[in-house]
């Protein structure tokens, strides 16, 4: 049987790991494509599709 201190440490580390994973998921950038009709009109040749990256 494990000592209560060791059990508490294991629980604390597991909770910390889960919290870090949730925070990491929130920091992932969200990429939204912009439809071509919303692009500004100019005479330059079109490049690859633009993407807006929002970092929350």
KEBADO-375896 format. One record per residue (C-alpha): residue number from 1; residue in three letters; x, y, z. Coordinates in steps of 0.02 Angstrom, whole numbers. Layout:
! KEBADO-375896
  nr rest      X      Y      Z
 NUM  ALA      X      Y      Z
...
//
This chain:
! KEBADO-375896
  nr rest      X      Y      Z
   1  UNK      0      0      0
   2  UNK     65    173    -44
   3  UNK     88    310     82
   4  UNK    -47    447     79
   5  UNK     85    577     33
   6  UNK    135    478   -122
   7  UNK    -46    456   -174
   8  UNK    -75    644   -156
   9  UNK     80    680   -260
  10  UNK     22    563   -398
  11  UNK   -151    646   -401
  12  UNK    -74    820   -401
  13  UNK     41    777   -547
  14  UNK   -102    700   -646
  15  UNK   -211    854   -618
  16  UNK    -67    967   -671
  17  UNK    -39    863   -829
  18  UNK   -223    874   -874
  19  UNK   -225   1062   -843
  20  UNK    -73   1085   -955
  21  UNK   -156    984  -1094
  22  UNK   -314   1090  -1084
  23  UNK   -212   1250  -1092
  24  UNK   -112   1185  -1240
  25  UNK   -273   1148  -1334
  26  UNK   -332   1326  -1303
  27  UNK   -170   1399  -1373
  28  UNK   -181   1310  -1540
  29  UNK   -204   1439  -1679
  30  UNK   -369   1442  -1771
  31  UNK   -354   1463  -1959
  32  UNK   -502   1534  -2055
  33  UNK   -498   1544  -2245
  34  UNK   -555   1708  -2323
  35  UNK   -669   1686  -2474
  36  UNK   -596   1760  -2634
  37  UNK   -742   1880  -2658
  38  UNK   -694   1966  -2494
  39  UNK   -515   1999  -2549
  40  UNK   -467   2178  -2591
  41  UNK   -469   2209  -2778
  42  UNK   -299   2250  -2853
  43  UNK   -204   2223  -3015
  44  UNK    -74   2108  -2940
  45  UNK    -79   1923  -2986
  46  UNK   -171   1818  -2860
  47  UNK    -64   1725  -2736
  48  UNK   -106   1571  -2637
  49  UNK   -266   1584  -2533
  50  UNK   -246   1696  -2382
  51  UNK   -278   1637  -2206
  52  UNK   -309   1737  -2049
  53  UNK   -233   1662  -1893
  54  UNK   -315   1709  -1728
  55  UNK   -217   1672  -1570
  56  UNK   -332   1681  -1420
//
